[in-house]
Amino acid sequence: MIIETLIAVTFVSAVVVALAPDEWAGRLAFALSLLPFVGSLYMWSQFEAAGNALTGGGIAFETQADWLEVGGYTLQWFVGVDGISMPLLVLTTFLVPLAILSAWTPISDRISQFYALLLFMEANLLGVFTALDFFVWFIFWEAVLVPMYFLIGVWGGPRRKYAAIKFFAYTNLASLVMFIGFMALVFALPVETFGMPAITAALAAGEVEAFYGIAPDAIRLFAFLALFVGFAVKVPMVPFHTWLPDAHVEAPTPVSVLLAGVLLKMGTYALLRFNFTMLPEEATALAVPIAAIAVVSVIYGAMLALAQQDLKRIVAYSSVSSMGYVILGLIAFTEYGVGGATFQMVAHGLISGLMFMAVGVVYNATHTRMLSDMSGMADRMPVAVGVLVAGAFAYMGLPLMAGFAGEFFIFVGSFGSPVAGGLMPLFTAAAMFGIVIVAGYLLLAMQKTLFGPFSLATDYEVGRAPVRDVAPLMALLGAIILLGVAPDLFFEMIRDAVADVVAGGVN
């Protein structure tokens, strides 16, 4: 029951930190956050399961027990991991301690409550990536929203209340749409459980029945669209992306790190688990509009980033662009496409976390994020700026970094995809143009702020960043390079898990 142990330890840690004095809360939270990280590393080292947990493949560290009987359905405590969820579990437990470490300087009010909410959010994220019963999964999914709302609304910037309410309204409404779609699907199936593997098997066997006179094909299509829209808001995809920049700009640095690094991956993970695994026929039938949305997200997100003058907004809009690549890989329904999309979730989590953290270090020193307010930061903060430049090149897809590996897998898989009536090479070529725009806005931002003669519009003395600020940056950069040099640390287990998804989509 190691999964239950990880979740329980994280919940208890949140309570302990909430009760601790403010002066000890940061160090205590960091120490306790290492426990789930060590546990996830142990799970990774012992991981042997092959296949997809929802399609009859191996489920590692599985626990299944009946919980409640409700309306003829058995609700179960059902958790486990496969090659899709294992990398995301490690990513979550790795980013949280680093986010906590990055918060020691900027957070000075209600410190114990802040760190407790971070740990509470981590516990629910672990549940999202391990739950295999829809009801349990949905509880964790919704519970993640609560700490994020307060983390933005209490500790955020000047417009924090607006950003927090907008975030909660968008994502909560999206959850309602998704829930309606999934329940419509379940009620049309002859199942007595909310277990995702059982529902996937029933859908694969074509057991959807007419419901209140609605044809089975119409039910499947409605469910797919409702799920897709619900998860598209969380990703976010264009045109559902407008909540993201406001949330990022107002959120404190550690919250932005976890929002971009992990919470956005909830959307793409759910799309893979539900839309592309459970309803592959509907996905391939809608491959052209989905691929088009992916390309629009890539190009439009990059163009929006190019137009920004705030460093944090630049990184925020770049996440919209990067998630477009993930959607393109998923709709390809090839081993390298779907596998590359899953790998890119991890790679982007590391790179975006590094970028937001580095921008936070610069802001702590200068108290501004505007491109026009500063220049020549490289002379005053050489180490922090060096890591920021390295992170920018990782975003551009520099070889031997995780971003390059993820994008390369996606492009290889999508270019040779059999879906979308032979149009995938065109969609892939259009999406690859986004790399040029990414390089443009990142190089422009670095040139304006990091190089040239030193200039600062605010009256602050800028010097070398302290070790406590640089240490988490170096850890993230090391992980990015490690996965870029040795992508098979995760990619082999991912390929085993996505094989059944690919088969379901092309058959």
C-alpha positions as semicolon CSV with decimal commas, in nm:
position;residue;x (nm);y (nm);z (nm)
1;M;0,000;0,000;0,000
2;I;0,279;0,239;-0,085
3;I;0,049;0,472;-0,282
4;E;-0,182;0,509;0,017
5;T;0,125;0,565;0,235
6;L;0,252;0,845;0,009
7;I;-0,086;1,019;0,003
8;A;-0,141;0,977;0,377
9;V;0,208;1,097;0,466
10;T;0,161;1,407;0,252
11;F;-0,179;1,484;0,407
12;V;-0,041;1,440;0,758
13;S;0,259;1,657;0,667
14;A;0,021;1,933;0,559
15;V;-0,155;1,920;0,897
16;V;0,174;1,918;1,088
17;V;0,306;2,216;0,895
18;A;-0,021;2,406;0,941
19;L;0,018;2,372;1,319
20;A;0,389;2,460;1,322
21;P;0,520;2,807;1,411
22;D;0,587;3,029;1,111
23;E;0,962;3,044;1,177
24;W;0,989;2,664;1,139
25;A;0,725;2,605;0,874
26;G;0,945;2,639;0,563
27;R;1,222;2,408;0,679
28;L;0,973;2,157;0,818
29;A;0,767;2,157;0,497
30;F;1,080;2,102;0,288
31;A;1,196;1,812;0,505
32;L;0,855;1,645;0,504
33;S;0,814;1,696;0,128
34;L;1,123;1,481;0,074
35;L;0,938;1,178;0,213
36;P;0,698;1,135;-0,083
37;F;0,986;1,211;-0,320
38;V;1,192;0,929;-0,174
39;G;0,883;0,706;-0,187
40;S;0,825;0,783;-0,555
41;L;1,189;0,708;-0,633
42;Y;1,151;0,372;-0,460
43;M;0,838;0,300;-0,665
44;W;1,023;0,398;-0,981
45;S;1,314;0,166;-0,895
46;Q;1,074;-0,124;-0,834
47;F;0,845;-0,054;-1,129
48;E;0,805;-0,358;-1,355
49;A;0,448;-0,338;-1,483
50;A;0,404;-0,329;-1,860
51;G;0,098;-0,214;-2,050
52;N;-0,180;0,033;-1,977
53;A;-0,371;0,020;-1,649
54;L;-0,700;0,094;-1,827
55;T;-0,670;-0,158;-2,112
56;G;-0,577;-0,478;-1,929
57;G;-0,206;-0,408;-1,895
58;G;-0,006;-0,435;-1,578
59;I;-0,097;-0,220;-1,279
60;A;0,186;-0,165;-1,036
61;F;0,134;-0,108;-0,662
62;E;-0,238;-0,180;-0,703
63;T;-0,494;-0,164;-0,422
64;Q;-0,861;-0,236;-0,483
65;A;-1,132;-0,253;-0,217
66;D;-1,507;-0,189;-0,219
67;W;-1,605;0,136;-0,051
68;L;-1,974;0,229;-0,093
69;E;-2,287;0,102;-0,271
70;V;-2,468;0,392;-0,437
71;G;-2,761;0,353;-0,676
72;G;-2,656;0,008;-0,794
73;Y;-2,294;0,113;-0,844
74;T;-2,002;0,002;-0,631
75;L;-1,760;0,279;-0,545
76;Q;-1,410;0,144;-0,487
77;W;-1,085;0,259;-0,343
78;F;-0,886;0,164;-0,651
79;V;-0,535;0,300;-0,705
80;G;-0,229;0,196;-0,902
81;V;0,023;0,322;-1,154
82;D;0,144;0,228;-1,501
83;G;0,402;0,368;-1,740
84;I;0,191;0,678;-1,802
85;S;0,130;0,780;-1,442
86;M;0,464;0,675;-1,292
87;P;0,669;0,954;-1,457
88;L;0,409;1,215;-1,354
89;L;0,416;1,086;-0,997
90;V;0,794;1,133;-0,985
91;L;0,763;1,477;-1,147
92;T;0,512;1,592;-0,884
93;T;0,713;1,477;-0,585
94;F;1,031;1,626;-0,735
95;L;0,886;1,971;-0,806
96;V;0,712;2,024;-0,472
97;P;1,029;2,029;-0,254
98;L;1,197;2,264;-0,501
99;A;0,891;2,492;-0,506
100;I;0,896;2,499;-0,125
101;L;1,266;2,582;-0,129
102;S;1,205;2,868;-0,373
103;A;0,940;3,017;-0,141
104;W;1,164;3,082;0,160
105;T;1,253;3,435;0,050
106;P;0,932;3,587;-0,093
107;I;0,673;3,441;0,151
108;S;0,656;3,636;0,477
109;D;0,288;3,626;0,583
110;R;0,090;3,328;0,715
111;I;0,390;3,113;0,634
112;S;0,273;2,787;0,793
113;Q;-0,063;2,805;0,614
114;F;0,107;2,868;0,280
115;Y;0,333;2,563;0,304
116;A;0,050;2,348;0,441
117;L;-0,162;2,429;0,135
118;L;0,126;2,337;-0,096
119;L;0,152;1,995;0,071
120;F;-0,226;1,952;0,071
121;M;-0,226;2,021;-0,302
122;E;0,055;1,769;-0,355
123;A;-0,142;1,498;-0,177
124;N;-0,439;1,552;-0,408
125;L;-0,215;1,560;-0,715
126;L;-0,079;1,220;-0,614
127;G;-0,438;1,099;-0,598
128;V;-0,518;1,233;-0,945
129;F;-0,227;1,044;-1,101
130;T;-0,293;0,715;-0,919
131;A;-0,673;0,682;-0,882
132;L;-0,834;0,422;-1,111
133;D;-1,193;0,461;-0,988
134;F;-1,362;0,762;-1,145
135;F;-1,538;0,872;-0,827
136;V;-1,217;0,868;-0,622
137;W;-1,030;1,034;-0,910
138;F;-1,291;1,310;-0,934
139;I;-1,267;1,384;-0,560
140;F;-0,891;1,434;-0,590
141;W;-0,936;1,630;-0,916
142;E;-1,172;1,879;-0,753
143;A;-0,978;1,896;-0,427
144;V;-0,672;2,031;-0,613
145;L;-0,868;2,347;-0,696
146;V;-0,920;2,447;-0,332
147;P;-0,558;2,504;-0,222
148;M;-0,471;2,663;-0,556
149;Y;-0,757;2,911;-0,514
150;F;-0,632;3,020;-0,173
151;L;-0,265;3,018;-0,272
152;I;-0,341;3,269;-0,548
153;G;-0,615;3,463;-0,367
154;V;-0,427;3,515;-0,038
155;W;-0,058;3,531;-0,134
156;G;-0,086;3,660;-0,491
157;G;-0,024;4,000;-0,648
158;P;-0,243;4,313;-0,660
159;R;-0,515;4,149;-0,873
160;R;-0,502;3,820;-0,686
161;K;-0,873;3,799;-0,604
162;Y;-0,974;3,849;-0,966
163;A;-0,719;3,589;-1,084
164;A;-0,822;3,335;-0,818
165;I;-1,193;3,370;-0,891
166;K;-1,134;3,347;-1,265
167;F;-0,920;3,036;-1,221
168;F;-1,178;2,868;-0,998
169;A;-1,474;2,965;-1,217
170;Y;-1,316;2,840;-1,539
171;T;-1,185;2,513;-1,400
172;N;-1,487;2,433;-1,185
173;L;-1,730;2,490;-1,472
174;A;-1,507;2,274;-1,692
175;S;-1,520;1,999;-1,430
176;L;-1,900;2,011;-1,436
177;V;-1,908;1,974;-1,816
178;M;-1,662;1,686;-1,798
179;F;-1,858;1,515;-1,517
180;I;-2,185;1,532;-1,712
181;G;-2,019;1,380;-2,018
182;F;-1,864;1,094;-1,827
183;M;-2,177;1,011;-1,628
184;A;-2,384;1,004;-1,949
185;L;-2,137;0,746;-2,077
186;V;-2,149;0,537;-1,759
187;F;-2,530;0,532;-1,744
188;A;-2,536;0,393;-2,099
189;L;-2,303;0,105;-2,008
190;P;-2,396;-0,226;-1,839
191;V;-2,140;-0,175;-1,561
192;E;-2,184;-0,169;-1,185
193;T;-1,864;0,009;-1,100
194;F;-1,685;0,335;-1,167
195;G;-1,356;0,152;-1,212
196;M;-1,185;0,299;-1,517
197;P;-1,046;-0,034;-1,649
198;A;-1,396;-0,190;-1,641
199;I;-1,548;0,109;-1,819
200;T;-1,270;0,106;-2,080
201;A;-1,326;-0,266;-2,143
202;A;-1,701;-0,217;-2,182
203;L;-1,648;0,067;-2,429
204;A;-1,396;-0,139;-2,627
205;A;-1,650;-0,422;-2,648
206;G;-1,912;-0,184;-2,790
207;E;-2,152;-0,225;-2,497
208;V;-2,293;0,127;-2,503
209;E;-2,673;0,104;-2,501
210;A;-2,941;0,349;-2,609
211;F;-3,029;0,582;-2,322
212;Y;-3,366;0,767;-2,316
213;G;-3,393;0,709;-2,688
214;I;-3,049;0,851;-2,765
215;A;-2,845;0,630;-2,998
216;P;-2,521;0,476;-2,864
217;D;-2,304;0,657;-3,120
218;A;-2,456;0,991;-3,021
219;I;-2,390;0,919;-2,653
220;R;-2,028;0,833;-2,723
221;L;-1,980;1,149;-2,931
222;F;-2,146;1,369;-2,667
223;A;-1,932;1,215;-2,394
224;F;-1,615;1,266;-2,596
225;L;-1,693;1,632;-2,667
226;A;-1,792;1,708;-2,306
227;L;-1,479;1,541;-2,173
228;F;-1,264;1,714;-2,432
229;V;-1,398;2,061;-2,350
230;G;-1,368;2,000;-1,978
231;F;-1,006;1,893;-2,003
232;A;-0,920;2,154;-2,269
233;V;-0,981;2,427;-2,010
234;K;-0,734;2,266;-1,771
235;V;-0,461;2,216;-2,037
236;P;-0,539;2,498;-2,145
237;M;-0,606;2,502;-2,519
238;V;-0,705;2,800;-2,728
239;P;-0,970;2,949;-2,685
240;F;-1,002;2,834;-2,321
241;H;-0,662;2,971;-2,216
242;T;-0,743;3,319;-2,089
243;W;-0,745;3,226;-1,719
244;L;-0,384;3,105;-1,730
245;P;-0,183;3,429;-1,774
246;D;-0,380;3,606;-1,499
247;A;-0,330;3,315;-1,260
248;H;0,044;3,297;-1,333
249;V;0,109;3,670;-1,309
250;E;-0,068;3,706;-0,975
251;A;0,052;3,378;-0,821
252;P;0,367;3,363;-0,606
253;T;0,666;3,196;-0,772
254;P;0,630;2,850;-0,609
255;V;0,262;2,841;-0,701
256;S;0,343;2,929;-1,063
257;V;0,604;2,651;-1,063
258;L;0,345;2,391;-0,959
259;L;0,069;2,537;-1,176
260;A;0,277;2,513;-1,494
261;G;0,481;2,211;-1,389
262;V;0,205;1,980;-1,268
263;L;-0,149;2,120;-1,272
264;L;-0,156;2,179;-1,648
265;K;-0,049;1,816;-1,692
266;M;-0,369;1,710;-1,521
267;G;-0,554;1,819;-1,834
268;T;-0,334;1,638;-2,085
269;Y;-0,313;1,331;-1,859
270;A;-0,693;1,319;-1,836
271;L;-0,729;1,360;-2,214
272;L;-0,502;1,061;-2,263
273;R;-0,676;0,852;-1,997
274;F;-1,035;0,929;-2,095
275;N;-1,069;1,065;-2,449
276;F;-0,786;0,888;-2,627
277;T;-0,789;0,560;-2,431
278;M;-1,161;0,508;-2,371
279;L;-1,300;0,666;-2,691
280;P;-1,031;0,625;-2,959
281;E;-1,280;0,590;-3,247
282;E;-1,432;0,930;-3,172
283;A;-1,084;1,079;-3,135
284;T;-0,967;0,958;-3,475
285;A;-1,295;1,067;-3,635
286;L;-1,229;1,419;-3,502
287;A;-0,855;1,409;-3,572
288;V;-0,860;1,701;-3,817
289;P;-1,026;1,960;-3,587
290;I;-0,824;1,839;-3,286
291;A;-0,496;1,863;-3,477
292;A;-0,601;2,207;-3,601
293;I;-0,670;2,320;-3,243
294;A;-0,327;2,189;-3,143
295;V;-0,152;2,386;-3,419
296;V;-0,350;2,702;-3,339
297;S;-0,251;2,667;-2,973
298;V;0,115;2,631;-3,071
299;I;0,124;2,931;-3,305
300;Y;-0,121;3,160;-3,127
301;G;0,032;3,093;-2,785
302;A;0,378;3,170;-2,921
303;M;0,257;3,489;-3,090
304;L;0,093;3,605;-2,766
305;A;0,420;3,541;-2,583
306;L;0,605;3,742;-2,846
307;A;0,380;4,041;-2,778
308;Q;0,431;4,049;-2,400
309;Q;0,651;4,286;-2,200
310;D;0,623;4,098;-1,869
311;L;0,868;3,808;-1,826
312;K;0,615;3,603;-1,635
313;R;0,346;3,651;-1,899
314;I;0,595;3,542;-2,164
315;V;0,657;3,213;-1,984
316;A;0,284;3,173;-1,913
317;Y;0,181;3,206;-2,278
318;S;0,465;2,977;-2,381
319;S;0,293;2,703;-2,179
320;V;-0,013;2,736;-2,403
321;S;0,214;2,686;-2,702
322;S;0,397;2,388;-2,550
323;M;0,075;2,210;-2,455
324;G;-0,029;2,235;-2,819
325;Y;0,258;2,002;-2,906
326;V;0,128;1,752;-2,650
327;I;-0,218;1,753;-2,808
328;L;-0,066;1,705;-3,153
329;G;0,125;1,401;-3,029
330;L;-0,181;1,250;-2,862
331;I;-0,402;1,278;-3,170
332;A;-0,134;1,117;-3,386
333;F;-0,211;0,774;-3,237
334;T;0,138;0,643;-3,301
335;E;0,382;0,498;-3,051
336;Y;0,619;0,793;-3,079
337;G;0,338;1,047;-3,099
338;V;0,147;0,942;-2,787
339;G;0,465;0,835;-2,609
340;G;0,637;1,162;-2,700
341;A;0,336;1,361;-2,578
342;T;0,353;1,185;-2,241
343;F;0,728;1,240;-2,222
344;Q;0,677;1,606;-2,313
345;M;0,443;1,644;-2,016
346;V;0,736;1,561;-1,789
347;A;0,988;1,764;-1,991
348;H;0,767;2,072;-1,997
349;G;0,697;2,034;-1,627
350;L;1,068;2,057;-1,554
351;I;1,144;2,335;-1,804
352;S;0,848;2,557;-1,718
353;G;0,920;2,508;-1,349
354;L;1,279;2,619;-1,408
355;M;1,172;2,924;-1,609
356;F;0,917;3,046;-1,355
357;M;1,160;2,987;-1,072
358;A;1,439;3,176;-1,252
359;V;1,205;3,467;-1,330
360;G;1,113;3,469;-0,962
361;V;1,479;3,495;-0,862
362;V;1,526;3,792;-1,096
363;Y;1,211;3,956;-0,963
364;N;1,322;3,910;-0,600
365;A;1,641;4,102;-0,685
366;T;1,493;4,374;-0,907
367;H;1,125;4,394;-0,799
368;T;1,021;4,422;-1,162
369;R;0,946;4,180;-1,446
370;M;0,906;4,433;-1,727
371;L;1,148;4,405;-2,019
372;S;1,181;4,782;-2,043
373;D;1,277;4,821;-1,676
374;M;1,607;4,632;-1,674
375;S;1,910;4,526;-1,873
376;G;2,253;4,383;-1,808
377;M;2,140;4,140;-1,534
378;A;2,404;3,889;-1,646
379;D;2,682;4,105;-1,501
380;R;2,519;4,122;-1,158
381;M;2,359;3,774;-1,135
382;P;2,579;3,549;-1,351
383;V;2,480;3,209;-1,209
384;A;2,105;3,268;-1,194
385;V;2,106;3,428;-1,537
386;G;2,314;3,143;-1,676
387;V;2,054;2,892;-1,559
388;L;1,776;3,109;-1,700
389;V;1,949;3,115;-2,039
390;A;1,994;2,736;-2,025
391;G;1,623;2,697;-1,947
392;A;1,534;2,921;-2,240
393;F;1,742;2,707;-2,474
394;A;1,570;2,397;-2,334
395;Y;1,238;2,560;-2,425
396;M;1,371;2,616;-2,777
397;G;1,448;2,245;-2,808
398;L;1,826;2,243;-2,769
399;P;1,959;1,889;-2,827
400;L;2,058;1,687;-2,520
401;M;1,784;1,854;-2,319
402;A;1,447;1,705;-2,227
403;G;1,248;1,948;-2,443
404;F;1,429;1,838;-2,757
405;A;1,363;1,470;-2,686
406;G;0,992;1,527;-2,625
407;E;0,938;1,742;-2,932
408;F;1,146;1,510;-3,151
409;F;0,937;1,209;-3,050
410;I;0,617;1,406;-3,115
411;F;0,728;1,526;-3,459
412;V;0,841;1,178;-3,565
413;G;0,518;1,023;-3,443
414;S;0,281;1,285;-3,583
415;F;0,452;1,320;-3,922
416;G;0,397;0,951;-3,997
417;S;0,051;0,931;-3,841
418;P;-0,223;0,749;-4,037
419;V;-0,507;0,961;-3,893
420;A;-0,660;1,285;-4,028
421;G;-0,679;1,156;-4,384
422;G;-0,310;1,202;-4,457
423;L;-0,303;1,564;-4,335
424;M;-0,083;1,504;-4,031
425;P;0,242;1,591;-4,215
426;L;0,095;1,936;-4,292
427;F;-0,018;1,987;-3,932
428;T;0,324;1,876;-3,810
429;A;0,507;2,115;-4,042
430;A;0,285;2,402;-3,930
431;A;0,345;2,319;-3,564
432;M;0,721;2,303;-3,618
433;F;0,711;2,666;-3,727
434;G;0,621;2,746;-3,368
435;I;0,979;2,667;-3,268
436;V;1,095;2,968;-3,471
437;I;0,855;3,198;-3,284
438;V;0,961;3,047;-2,951
439;A;1,323;3,124;-3,031
440;G;1,224;3,476;-3,133
441;Y;1,046;3,580;-2,815
442;L;1,291;3,409;-2,581
443;L;1,600;3,554;-2,750
444;L;1,438;3,897;-2,762
445;A;1,349;3,885;-2,392
446;M;1,697;3,768;-2,294
447;Q;1,866;4,032;-2,508
448;K;1,661;4,311;-2,350
449;T;1,689;4,204;-1,986
450;L;2,004;3,999;-1,940
451;F;2,267;4,154;-2,166
452;G;2,399;4,496;-2,257
453;P;2,487;4,774;-2,011
454;F;2,336;4,746;-1,664
455;S;2,019;4,947;-1,611
456;L;1,738;4,913;-1,357
457;A;1,428;5,130;-1,321
458;T;1,376;5,033;-0,955
459;D;1,599;5,145;-0,669
460;Y;1,736;4,808;-0,560
461;E;2,090;4,681;-0,525
462;V;2,135;4,377;-0,748
463;G;2,399;4,118;-0,665
464;R;2,461;3,747;-0,693
465;A;2,159;3,535;-0,606
466;P;2,193;3,347;-0,275
467;V;2,264;2,975;-0,279
468;R;1,914;2,891;-0,152
469;D;1,772;3,053;-0,467
470;V;2,018;2,896;-0,709
471;A;2,011;2,542;-0,565
472;P;1,660;2,447;-0,687
473;L;1,742;2,597;-1,028
474;M;2,050;2,377;-1,059
475;A;1,851;2,070;-0,953
476;L;1,591;2,136;-1,223
477;L;1,854;2,203;-1,488
478;G;2,030;1,879;-1,396
479;A;1,706;1,684;-1,437
480;I;1,638;1,848;-1,774
481;I;1,982;1,752;-1,903
482;L;1,956;1,400;-1,756
483;L;1,629;1,329;-1,935
484;G;1,764;1,486;-2,253
485;V;2,071;1,263;-2,251
486;A;1,889;0,950;-2,131
487;P;1,519;0,977;-2,226
488;D;1,474;0,602;-2,182
489;L;1,470;0,659;-1,808
490;F;1,099;0,724;-1,869
491;F;1,033;0,668;-2,238
492;E;1,056;0,287;-2,238
493;M;0,790;0,249;-1,968
494;I;0,578;0,509;-2,147
495;R;0,599;0,320;-2,477
496;D;0,484;-0,001;-2,308
497;A;0,185;0,179;-2,161
498;V;0,071;0,362;-2,476
499;A;0,091;0,061;-2,709
500;D;-0,273;-0,038;-2,641
501;V;-0,387;0,322;-2,685
502;V;-0,223;0,334;-3,026
503;A;-0,375;0,001;-3,125
504;G;-0,722;0,120;-3,026
505;G;-0,690;0,435;-3,231
506;V;-0,569;0,284;-3,559
507;N;-0,787;-0,028;-3,564
